[in-house]
Amino acid sequence: MPKITVCAFGWVPPFARGLVRDLRVRWALAEAGLTYEERLIGNEEQASADYRRLQPFGQVPAYEEDGLVMFESGAIVLHIAERSEALMPSDPVGRARTKSWMFAALNTVEPHVQNLAEIDLFHPNEEWAQLRRPSAVKAVKARLTKLSGWLGERDYLEDRFTAGDLLMTTVLRILRHTELVAEIPALEAYRLRCEARPAFQKALAEHMAPFAKNA
């Protein structure tokens, strides 16, 4: 069993709790049945040269595994998924489809979602943000509508849960301050279905625990 360490924040503001991207890695590890140690960092360590050697941009998560160092949550989840049939099928077609949905979550859906979240959470009272918000909402709705159209009556993006669903669910969670997902029943049911997985519940509890300790 490899020794795995996941770097995460020891404290974040309430609006960010449950959204910081170490949650993705914790969830993937839980689905794969892998144990890990957490390394909690604060602002001073985040800006240090030592941490930048792990994560060049000073973000979280950073990931260490028996001498391997990785950053970027999507890349880390892919690394875990490629070794776990719980997250990625063993057949070539299933693996390719899983990777397609992983990239779709991070490249096609998340940029629009994150754009709206930044407007709402960081600049709600600024005039430029208020002017830009309608077009940002429109862009998010367009992506969500297409995603819902693909899901249809499916439980998951393909014929079973994969790392694509894991990443897509964490993207949809960024919109929790709005009703945009809830307004589309198929997407809301999909999000809740993925969040009901025991591995997600375990990962979320471990992600949230440091914030309670450091409140």
Backbone as CSV, one residue per row, in Angstrom:
resi,resn,N_x,N_y,N_z,CA_x,CA_y,CA_z,C_x,C_y,C_z
1,MET,0.856,-1.198,0.000,0.000,0.000,0.000,0.891,1.248,0.000
2,PRO,0.729,2.141,-0.985,1.581,3.324,-1.034,1.272,4.291,0.105
3,LYS,2.292,5.033,0.519,2.075,6.089,1.496,1.682,7.358,0.751
4,ILE,0.491,7.846,1.029,-0.065,9.001,0.319,-0.288,10.136,1.305
5,THR,0.114,11.329,0.905,-0.140,12.537,1.690,-0.868,13.549,0.816
6,VAL,-1.927,14.120,1.339,-2.706,15.137,0.638,-2.607,16.446,1.413
7,CYS,-2.154,17.488,0.754,-2.068,18.807,1.381,-3.391,19.540,1.205
8,ALA,-3.864,20.144,2.289,-5.135,20.862,2.280,-5.037,22.044,3.241
9,PHE,-5.992,22.950,3.141,-6.018,24.095,4.040,-6.558,23.688,5.405
10,GLY,-5.987,24.269,6.453,-6.503,24.049,7.794,-7.703,24.904,8.108
11,TRP,-7.876,25.981,7.334,-9.024,26.874,7.543,-9.327,27.578,6.233
12,VAL,-10.611,27.720,5.928,-11.080,28.556,4.816,-12.365,29.240,5.255
13,PRO,-12.757,30.336,4.611,-14.020,30.987,4.967,-15.200,30.044,4.767
14,PRO,-16.282,30.264,5.481,-17.429,29.356,5.395,-17.936,29.110,3.977
15,PHE,-17.921,30.137,3.111,-18.486,29.950,1.778,-17.693,28.937,0.954
16,ALA,-16.421,28.695,1.329,-15.571,27.791,0.558,-15.554,26.375,1.106
17,ARG,-16.091,26.171,2.288,-16.034,24.847,2.907,-16.919,23.859,2.142
18,GLY,-16.352,22.743,1.804,-17.068,21.776,0.974,-16.828,21.968,-0.501
19,LEU,-16.026,22.988,-0.857,-15.751,23.263,-2.261,-14.269,23.213,-2.607
20,VAL,-13.394,23.349,-1.618,-11.958,23.364,-1.901,-11.573,22.049,-2.564
21,ARG,-10.651,22.115,-3.503,-10.447,20.997,-4.414,-9.750,19.779,-3.809
22,ASP,-9.241,19.889,-2.599,-8.748,18.658,-1.960,-9.878,17.655,-1.770
23,LEU,-11.138,18.151,-1.732,-12.277,17.245,-1.593,-12.309,16.234,-2.734
24,ARG,-11.966,16.676,-3.939,-11.969,15.765,-5.090,-10.997,14.611,-4.872
25,VAL,-9.834,14.937,-4.380,-8.806,13.919,-4.184,-9.193,12.985,-3.044
26,ARG,-9.700,13.544,-1.962,-10.155,12.713,-0.841,-11.248,11.745,-1.306
27,TRP,-12.168,12.235,-2.124,-13.265,11.399,-2.625,-12.719,10.281,-3.513
28,ALA,-11.807,10.615,-4.414,-11.245,9.597,-5.292,-10.524,8.521,-4.486
29,LEU,-9.771,8.937,-3.485,-9.069,7.963,-2.647,-10.054,7.072,-1.894
30,ALA,-11.142,7.660,-1.416,-12.153,6.868,-0.710,-12.813,5.862,-1.639
31,GLU,-13.135,6.272,-2.856,-13.736,5.341,-3.825,-12.767,4.208,-4.156
32,ALA,-11.478,4.546,-4.221,-10.463,3.550,-4.575,-10.043,2.693,-3.388
33,GLY,-10.516,3.040,-2.190,-10.158,2.273,-1.005,-8.729,2.496,-0.544
34,LEU,-8.184,3.674,-0.823,-6.809,3.995,-0.449,-6.792,4.925,0.759
35,THR,-5.896,4.671,1.675,-5.753,5.519,2.851,-4.717,6.609,2.574
36,TYR,-4.773,7.664,3.351,-3.855,8.781,3.157,-3.693,9.544,4.461
37,GLU,-2.650,10.339,4.518,-2.456,11.288,5.604,-2.709,12.684,5.053
38,GLU,-3.274,13.552,5.869,-3.463,14.924,5.434,-2.370,15.804,6.030
39,ARG,-1.960,16.782,5.272,-1.017,17.798,5.738,-1.718,19.143,5.599
40,LEU,-2.035,19.744,6.711,-2.773,20.994,6.696,-1.809,22.167,6.651
41,ILE,-2.085,23.112,5.781,-1.234,24.276,5.640,-2.030,25.548,5.880
42,GLY,-1.322,26.621,6.224,-1.907,27.945,6.396,-1.289,28.915,5.412
43,ASN,-1.606,30.195,5.557,-1.150,31.201,4.601,0.363,31.290,4.520
44,GLU,1.027,31.199,5.677,2.486,31.340,5.675,3.151,30.185,4.939
45,GLU,2.702,28.977,5.229,3.287,27.819,4.552,2.923,27.805,3.074
46,GLN,1.715,28.238,2.754,1.265,28.282,1.367,2.195,29.130,0.508
47,ALA,2.706,30.210,1.083,3.570,31.121,0.337,5.043,30.742,0.394
48,SER,5.387,29.678,1.090,6.786,29.328,1.303,7.402,28.672,0.066
49,ALA,8.723,28.785,-0.035,9.436,28.154,-1.143,9.307,26.633,-1.078
50,ASP,9.284,26.073,0.125,9.153,24.625,0.267,7.836,24.129,-0.318
51,TYR,6.754,24.853,-0.019,5.460,24.407,-0.551,5.376,24.624,-2.058
52,ARG,5.971,25.703,-2.545,5.933,25.952,-3.988,6.680,24.878,-4.767
53,ARG,7.568,24.162,-4.114,8.221,23.044,-4.787,7.253,21.876,-4.968
54,LEU,6.228,21.835,-4.126,5.182,20.821,-4.281,4.078,21.304,-5.209
55,GLN,3.702,22.563,-5.043,2.595,23.147,-5.807,3.067,24.516,-6.320
56,PRO,3.464,24.616,-7.569,4.076,25.836,-8.080,3.233,27.099,-7.902
57,PHE,1.907,26.939,-7.820,1.024,28.098,-7.710,0.552,28.348,-6.282
58,GLY,1.014,27.522,-5.347,0.658,27.720,-3.950,-0.772,27.351,-3.614
59,GLN,-1.399,26.553,-4.456,-2.785,26.161,-4.224,-2.848,24.804,-3.519
60,VAL,-4.038,24.334,-3.273,-4.247,22.964,-2.805,-5.218,22.296,-3.777
61,PRO,-5.106,20.970,-3.882,-4.222,20.097,-3.119,-2.854,19.944,-3.775
62,ALA,-1.903,19.517,-2.973,-0.678,18.903,-3.461,-0.727,17.453,-2.995
63,TYR,-0.066,16.586,-3.736,-0.211,15.145,-3.523,1.165,14.505,-3.553
64,GLU,1.466,13.712,-2.545,2.735,12.992,-2.488,2.451,11.504,-2.308
65,GLU,3.179,10.699,-3.075,2.979,9.245,-3.014,4.301,8.527,-3.286
66,ASP,4.943,8.089,-2.236,6.194,7.331,-2.383,7.187,8.019,-3.315
67,GLY,7.410,9.307,-3.104,8.372,10.044,-3.914,7.774,10.758,-5.108
68,LEU,6.567,10.393,-5.511,5.870,11.091,-6.587,5.196,12.330,-6.010
69,VAL,5.372,13.473,-6.663,4.711,14.702,-6.252,3.831,15.178,-7.400
70,MET,2.566,15.466,-7.102,1.636,15.944,-8.122,0.878,17.157,-7.607
71,PHE,0.381,17.964,-8.542,-0.539,19.046,-8.225,-1.604,19.068,-9.309
72,GLU,-2.631,19.876,-9.108,-3.830,19.956,-9.945,-4.762,18.790,-9.645
73,SER,-5.926,19.124,-9.101,-6.851,18.098,-8.624,-7.288,17.144,-9.729
74,GLY,-7.522,17.652,-10.931,-7.952,16.783,-12.013,-6.897,15.758,-12.377
75,ALA,-5.642,16.197,-12.421,-4.542,15.281,-12.737,-4.385,14.233,-11.645
76,ILE,-4.551,14.641,-10.398,-4.419,13.696,-9.287,-5.546,12.667,-9.333
77,VAL,-6.767,13.129,-9.575,-7.896,12.196,-9.668,-7.677,11.220,-10.819
78,LEU,-7.180,11.708,-11.935,-6.890,10.823,-13.063,-5.844,9.779,-12.679
79,HIS,-4.810,10.201,-11.985,-3.763,9.288,-11.523,-4.350,8.172,-10.655
80,ILE,-5.232,8.546,-9.750,-5.866,7.553,-8.877,-6.805,6.653,-9.675
81,ALA,-7.585,7.275,-10.555,-8.593,6.525,-11.315,-7.969,5.493,-12.240
82,GLU,-6.817,5.802,-12.800,-6.187,4.879,-13.740,-5.759,3.573,-13.074
83,ARG,-5.731,3.561,-11.749,-5.346,2.346,-11.018,-6.512,1.733,-10.260
84,SER,-7.704,2.259,-10.452,-8.843,1.777,-9.676,-10.060,1.574,-10.563
85,GLU,-10.520,0.338,-10.660,-11.706,0.077,-11.472,-12.960,0.667,-10.835
86,ALA,-12.894,1.057,-9.564,-14.025,1.743,-8.944,-14.256,3.099,-9.582
87,LEU,-13.225,3.670,-10.201,-13.313,5.003,-10.791,-13.198,5.008,-12.310
88,MET,-12.656,3.936,-12.873,-12.451,3.895,-14.321,-12.534,2.454,-14.790
89,PRO,-13.370,2.159,-15.786,-13.480,0.782,-16.280,-12.142,0.279,-16.810
90,SER,-12.019,-1.036,-16.907,-10.769,-1.634,-17.382,-10.691,-1.709,-18.904
91,ASP,-11.835,-1.635,-19.590,-11.802,-1.755,-21.042,-11.396,-0.430,-21.680
92,PRO,-10.726,-0.453,-22.834,-10.217,0.775,-23.461,-11.300,1.804,-23.775
93,VAL,-12.440,1.355,-24.247,-13.509,2.299,-24.577,-14.023,2.980,-23.318
94,GLY,-14.253,2.187,-22.269,-14.725,2.766,-21.014,-13.739,3.747,-20.417
95,ARG,-12.459,3.448,-20.529,-11.426,4.344,-20.007,-11.405,5.646,-20.789
96,ALA,-11.519,5.533,-22.099,-11.511,6.734,-22.934,-12.732,7.610,-22.655
97,ARG,-13.883,6.986,-22.492,-15.097,7.743,-22.201,-15.001,8.431,-20.840
98,THR,-14.440,7.719,-19.860,-14.268,8.312,-18.532,-13.381,9.545,-18.607
99,LYS,-12.266,9.443,-19.316,-11.368,10.585,-19.452,-12.043,11.742,-20.178
100,SER,-12.865,11.434,-21.171,-13.583,12.498,-21.881,-14.469,13.289,-20.932
101,TRP,-15.177,12.580,-20.058,-16.054,13.266,-19.113,-15.278,14.005,-18.033
102,MET,-14.123,13.493,-17.664,-13.289,14.213,-16.709,-12.852,15.556,-17.287
103,PHE,-12.405,15.534,-18.535,-11.989,16.782,-19.168,-13.182,17.694,-19.428
104,ALA,-14.326,17.123,-19.749,-15.520,17.937,-19.966,-15.912,18.689,-18.694
105,ALA,-15.842,17.999,-17.558,-16.183,18.645,-16.292,-15.283,19.841,-16.036
106,LEU,-13.980,19.673,-16.259,-13.014,20.697,-15.905,-12.818,21.761,-16.984
107,ASN,-13.026,21.395,-18.252,-12.746,22.333,-19.343,-13.986,22.935,-19.992
108,THR,-15.091,22.181,-20.009,-16.290,22.659,-20.691,-17.288,23.281,-19.725
109,VAL,-17.417,22.710,-18.530,-18.430,23.176,-17.585,-17.841,24.090,-16.511
110,GLU,-16.755,23.679,-15.891,-16.256,24.436,-14.732,-15.870,25.882,-15.027
111,PRO,-15.236,26.213,-16.160,-14.873,27.617,-16.358,-16.068,28.562,-16.291
112,HIS,-17.191,28.173,-16.855,-18.390,29.016,-16.808,-18.964,29.080,-15.394
113,VAL,-18.965,27.936,-14.723,-19.460,27.881,-13.348,-18.581,28.727,-12.435
114,GLN,-17.283,28.592,-12.582,-16.356,29.340,-11.732,-16.434,30.837,-12.004
115,ASN,-16.656,31.213,-13.243,-16.813,32.625,-13.584,-17.984,33.243,-12.837
116,LEU,-19.108,32.540,-12.823,-20.279,33.037,-12.106,-20.028,33.069,-10.605
117,ALA,-19.390,32.039,-10.084,-19.117,31.994,-8.648,-18.214,33.140,-8.212
118,GLU,-17.233,33.465,-9.023,-16.339,34.575,-8.671,-17.091,35.901,-8.663
119,ILE,-17.991,36.077,-9.606,-18.815,37.296,-9.622,-19.660,37.380,-8.356
120,ASP,-20.328,36.283,-8.037,-21.278,36.290,-6.921,-20.607,36.326,-5.561
121,LEU,-19.489,35.625,-5.424,-18.885,35.454,-4.102,-17.808,36.482,-3.786
122,PHE,-17.191,37.038,-4.827,-16.080,37.954,-4.581,-16.355,39.394,-5.008
123,HIS,-17.284,39.599,-5.926,-17.507,40.949,-6.442,-18.992,41.308,-6.555
124,PRO,-19.829,40.875,-5.623,-21.278,41.047,-5.818,-21.742,42.497,-5.897
125,ASN,-21.009,43.404,-5.298,-21.456,44.803,-5.234,-20.769,45.704,-6.247
126,GLU,-19.912,45.135,-7.059,-19.203,45.958,-8.036,-20.035,46.097,-9.313
127,GLU,-20.009,47.282,-9.866,-20.870,47.577,-11.017,-20.554,46.665,-12.204
128,TRP,-19.257,46.459,-12.473,-18.903,45.624,-13.615,-19.440,44.210,-13.456
129,ALA,-19.432,43.707,-12.217,-19.912,42.348,-11.964,-21.422,42.261,-12.174
130,GLN,-22.132,43.263,-11.718,-23.585,43.276,-11.899,-23.950,43.341,-13.374
131,LEU,-23.143,44.044,-14.147,-23.404,44.134,-15.584,-23.075,42.815,-16.291
132,ARG,-22.052,42.150,-15.812,-21.607,40.912,-16.458,-22.426,39.704,-16.030
133,ARG,-23.072,39.760,-14.878,-23.714,38.577,-14.331,-24.760,37.945,-15.249
134,PRO,-25.657,38.707,-15.889,-26.662,38.060,-16.737,-26.047,37.183,-17.826
135,SER,-24.984,37.648,-18.456,-24.357,36.837,-19.500,-23.661,35.619,-18.897
136,ALA,-23.131,35.762,-17.673,-22.503,34.624,-17.003,-23.534,33.562,-16.659
137,VAL,-24.686,33.986,-16.170,-25.773,33.047,-15.863,-26.227,32.339,-17.139
138,LYS,-26.358,33.092,-18.207,-26.795,32.510,-19.479,-25.827,31.429,-19.948
139,ALA,-24.536,31.688,-19.802,-23.529,30.711,-20.222,-23.604,29.444,-19.375
140,VAL,-23.790,29.609,-18.075,-23.909,28.439,-17.193,-25.159,27.641,-17.553
141,LYS,-26.277,28.325,-17.731,-27.518,27.627,-18.065,-27.388,26.842,-19.364
142,ALA,-26.672,27.401,-20.327,-26.495,26.700,-21.604,-25.740,25.387,-21.394
143,ARG,-24.685,25.429,-20.596,-23.925,24.206,-20.327,-24.757,23.205,-19.528
144,LEU,-25.474,23.682,-18.515,-26.274,22.776,-17.692,-27.391,22.133,-18.497
145,THR,-27.984,22.876,-19.389,-29.061,22.338,-20.224,-28.541,21.210,-21.108
146,LYS,-27.366,21.418,-21.696,-26.784,20.369,-22.543,-26.392,19.156,-21.710
147,LEU,-25.859,19.393,-20.535,-25.497,18.280,-19.656,-26.725,17.485,-19.255
148,SER,-27.787,18.185,-18.901,-29.033,17.512,-18.539,-29.596,16.733,-19.717
149,GLY,-29.484,17.317,-20.909,-29.957,16.621,-22.105,-29.229,15.315,-22.328
150,TRP,-27.931,15.294,-22.052,-27.179,14.045,-22.181,-27.610,13.039,-21.128
151,LEU,-27.759,13.504,-19.886,-28.121,12.586,-18.811,-29.450,11.900,-19.089
152,GLY,-30.441,12.686,-19.468,-31.746,12.096,-19.719,-32.220,11.272,-18.537
153,GLU,-32.454,9.979,-18.778,-32.887,9.067,-17.726,-31.728,8.298,-17.091
154,ARG,-30.504,8.620,-17.504,-29.346,7.911,-16.953,-29.144,8.259,-15.481
155,ASP,-28.599,7.327,-14.725,-28.180,7.618,-13.357,-26.844,8.350,-13.347
156,TYR,-25.968,7.996,-14.318,-24.636,8.576,-14.378,-24.319,8.978,-15.815
157,LEU,-23.190,9.619,-16.020,-22.842,10.117,-17.346,-22.657,8.991,-18.351
158,GLU,-22.178,7.838,-17.884,-22.107,6.648,-18.713,-22.970,5.577,-18.060
159,ASP,-22.612,4.324,-18.206,-23.477,3.260,-17.685,-23.164,2.899,-16.233
160,ARG,-22.246,3.637,-15.605,-21.885,3.393,-14.210,-21.170,4.631,-13.692
161,PHE,-20.990,4.705,-12.374,-20.263,5.810,-11.776,-18.783,5.717,-12.139
162,THR,-18.194,6.858,-12.521,-16.771,6.915,-12.831,-16.186,8.213,-12.281
163,ALA,-14.888,8.385,-12.493,-14.224,9.624,-12.099,-14.797,10.828,-12.837
164,GLY,-15.417,10.606,-13.978,-16.089,11.707,-14.671,-17.243,12.252,-13.854
165,ASP,-18.010,11.361,-13.251,-19.113,11.789,-12.382,-18.578,12.469,-11.130
166,LEU,-17.489,11.956,-10.603,-16.888,12.559,-9.406,-16.546,14.015,-9.671
167,LEU,-15.832,14.274,-10.760,-15.439,15.655,-11.045,-16.641,16.512,-11.417
168,MET,-17.571,15.966,-12.189,-18.737,16.762,-12.588,-19.558,17.162,-11.370
169,THR,-19.700,16.272,-10.408,-20.457,16.588,-9.199,-19.783,17.706,-8.413
170,THR,-18.461,17.665,-8.310,-17.782,18.735,-7.575,-17.907,20.068,-8.289
171,VAL,-18.025,20.046,-9.600,-18.263,21.293,-10.346,-19.672,21.803,-10.075
172,LEU,-20.656,20.931,-10.130,-22.038,21.354,-9.882,-22.197,21.918,-8.470
173,ARG,-21.432,21.406,-7.514,-21.520,21.882,-6.136,-21.097,23.351,-5.994
174,ILE,-20.277,23.821,-6.905,-19.840,25.219,-6.852,-21.038,26.158,-6.985
175,LEU,-22.116,25.688,-7.590,-23.313,26.516,-7.810,-24.303,26.443,-6.650
176,ARG,-23.884,25.909,-5.519,-24.823,25.694,-4.416,-25.390,26.998,-3.864
177,HIS,-24.746,28.128,-4.136,-25.269,29.421,-3.668,-26.379,29.936,-4.581
178,THR,-26.673,29.195,-5.653,-27.735,29.562,-6.588,-28.764,28.434,-6.647
179,GLU,-29.797,28.633,-7.441,-30.798,27.588,-7.682,-30.654,26.988,-9.076
180,LEU,-29.536,27.256,-9.730,-29.398,26.878,-11.137,-29.419,25.363,-11.347
181,VAL,-28.819,24.614,-10.451,-28.864,23.151,-10.573,-30.220,22.628,-10.119
182,ALA,-30.722,23.159,-9.026,-32.008,22.705,-8.482,-33.154,22.925,-9.461
183,GLU,-33.009,23.925,-10.326,-34.068,24.214,-11.301,-34.145,23.167,-12.410
184,ILE,-33.151,22.294,-12.492,-33.146,21.240,-13.512,-33.233,19.900,-12.776
185,PRO,-34.415,19.316,-12.652,-34.609,18.132,-11.811,-33.629,16.996,-12.087
186,ALA,-33.340,16.722,-13.345,-32.434,15.616,-13.658,-31.036,15.865,-13.107
187,LEU,-30.583,17.105,-13.178,-29.253,17.431,-12.665,-29.221,17.418,-11.144
188,GLU,-30.273,17.923,-10.532,-30.329,17.921,-9.074,-30.356,16.488,-8.541
189,ALA,-31.125,15.631,-9.187,-31.177,14.232,-8.765,-29.824,13.559,-8.968
190,TYR,-29.167,13.888,-10.054,-27.830,13.347,-10.335,-26.836,13.777,-9.271
191,ARG,-26.836,15.067,-8.934,-25.918,15.566,-7.910,-26.161,14.867,-6.580
192,LEU,-27.410,14.786,-6.185,-27.746,14.156,-4.908,-27.386,12.669,-4.908
193,ARG,-27.573,12.015,-6.042,-27.239,10.592,-6.158,-25.740,10.384,-5.940
194,CYS,-24.932,11.233,-6.551,-23.482,11.098,-6.391,-23.042,11.467,-4.976
195,GLU,-23.659,12.491,-4.410,-23.292,12.908,-3.061,-23.741,11.898,-2.002
196,ALA,-24.685,11.043,-2.336,-25.157,10.029,-1.384,-24.198,8.847,-1.277
197,ARG,-23.228,8.776,-2.149,-22.284,7.664,-2.113,-21.494,7.693,-0.807
198,PRO,-21.310,6.540,-0.169,-20.564,6.512,1.100,-19.174,7.121,1.000
199,ALA,-18.512,6.931,-0.127,-17.166,7.489,-0.280,-17.186,9.008,-0.275
200,PHE,-18.222,9.599,-0.878,-18.322,11.060,-0.832,-18.570,11.534,0.588
201,GLN,-19.460,10.876,1.282,-19.771,11.283,2.651,-18.529,11.185,3.539
202,LYS,-17.732,10.150,3.350,-16.491,9.995,4.108,-15.523,11.126,3.772
203,ALA,-15.354,11.381,2.489,-14.426,12.426,2.057,-14.857,13.804,2.542
204,LEU,-16.150,14.080,2.477,-16.648,15.378,2.920,-16.413,15.569,4.408
205,ALA,-16.662,14.531,5.195,-16.442,14.626,6.639,-14.971,14.898,6.944
206,GLU,-14.072,14.241,6.226,-12.640,14.445,6.456,-12.197,15.821,5.972
207,HIS,-12.794,16.301,4.910,-12.507,17.644,4.393,-12.966,18.729,5.376
208,MET,-14.112,18.516,5.995,-14.699,19.535,6.877,-14.110,19.517,8.278
209,ALA,-13.591,18.385,8.721,-13.141,18.244,10.117,-12.122,19.302,10.545
210,PRO,-11.118,19.625,9.728,-10.148,20.637,10.184,-10.775,22.015,10.424
211,PHE,-11.801,22.339,9.655,-12.413,23.661,9.812,-13.122,23.783,11.144
212,ALA,-13.724,22.680,11.584,-14.376,22.691,12.907,-13.342,22.832,14.006
213,LYS,-12.198,22.141,13.853,-11.151,22.217,14.866,-10.526,23.597,14.935
214,ASN,-10.430,24.265,13.778,-9.745,25.548,13.713,-10.699,26.728,13.604
215,ALA,-11.943,26.511,14.018,-12.934,27.584,13.904,-12.527,28.794,14.761
